[in-house]
Amino acid sequence: MEKKYSVVIHPSPEIIEAIKTMKEHLATKIGWFNSKNSVAHITICEFTTDDSQLDKFKQKLFNICDTFTPFQVHLDGFGSYESGAFFIAPNEESKKSLQPVMKKTQKALLLSNLKKSSDPHISIGRKLTPENLKIASQLFTTIAMDFFCKEIILRELDPVKKQFFVIDKFPFGSNPQPELIQGTLF
């Protein structure tokens, strides 16, 4: 049976709790919104696959995560997209650390139906109206949070609750592989 999965980075439990509180505070001002009940995360990608193929993808995630070295992530700003997403953004240095992890993970999965994310962020709310985006940006103006990025999380969608739940974690192994450089021999 085909199921939907997402590959994400979770911040620390303390940050997850703080963002949950922020989402609840926003809900008191604007009511329910998309991703209100979603656990704070940075999306790397989403995909659908048959259960029978899952172990193959877990092995690919294990292999690529073994090559990553843990690093600090600094969350220091808010932003929004035209789609109505209001989010917490990492600083530029953290983006430069997160983006290669995201790209290499996406590339390692070798899937044609991969829904990729290229701009690392933690959503507070999605599909907000322009009015609600304005309320969110007035409510949340400054942020300074840090977490140690040391693993990638694989989640599966619960089709009834319409929420993802954690099914596996892949720790960073600090075993970088030499980059393959394509060139000529002669």
Number of C-alpha atoms within 10 A of each C-alpha: 7 11 14 16 21 21 25 21 21 21 24 16 11 11 16 16 14 14 22 18 12 16 22 16 14 21 15 9 12 15 11 14 17 14 16 20 15 18 19 26 21 23 22 27 20 19 18 18 15 10 11 9 10 14 10 11 16 15 13 16 22 18 17 24 26 18 18 21 17 16 15 14 20 19 21 16 17 20 17 21 12 11 11 17 20 24 20 24 22 23 15 13 11 18 19 12 16 23 16 13 19 24 15 15 21 22 13 15 18 11 13 7 10 16 14 17 16 15 15 22 24 24 25 28 24 18 16 21 15 13 10 19 22 13 15 26 15 9 13 13 10 10 13 11 16 16 16 13 19 19 21 24 21 21 19 19 17 13 10 6 8 10 14 17 17 14 11 12 18 18 19 21 17 13 13 13 10 7 6 6 6 6 6 5 4 3
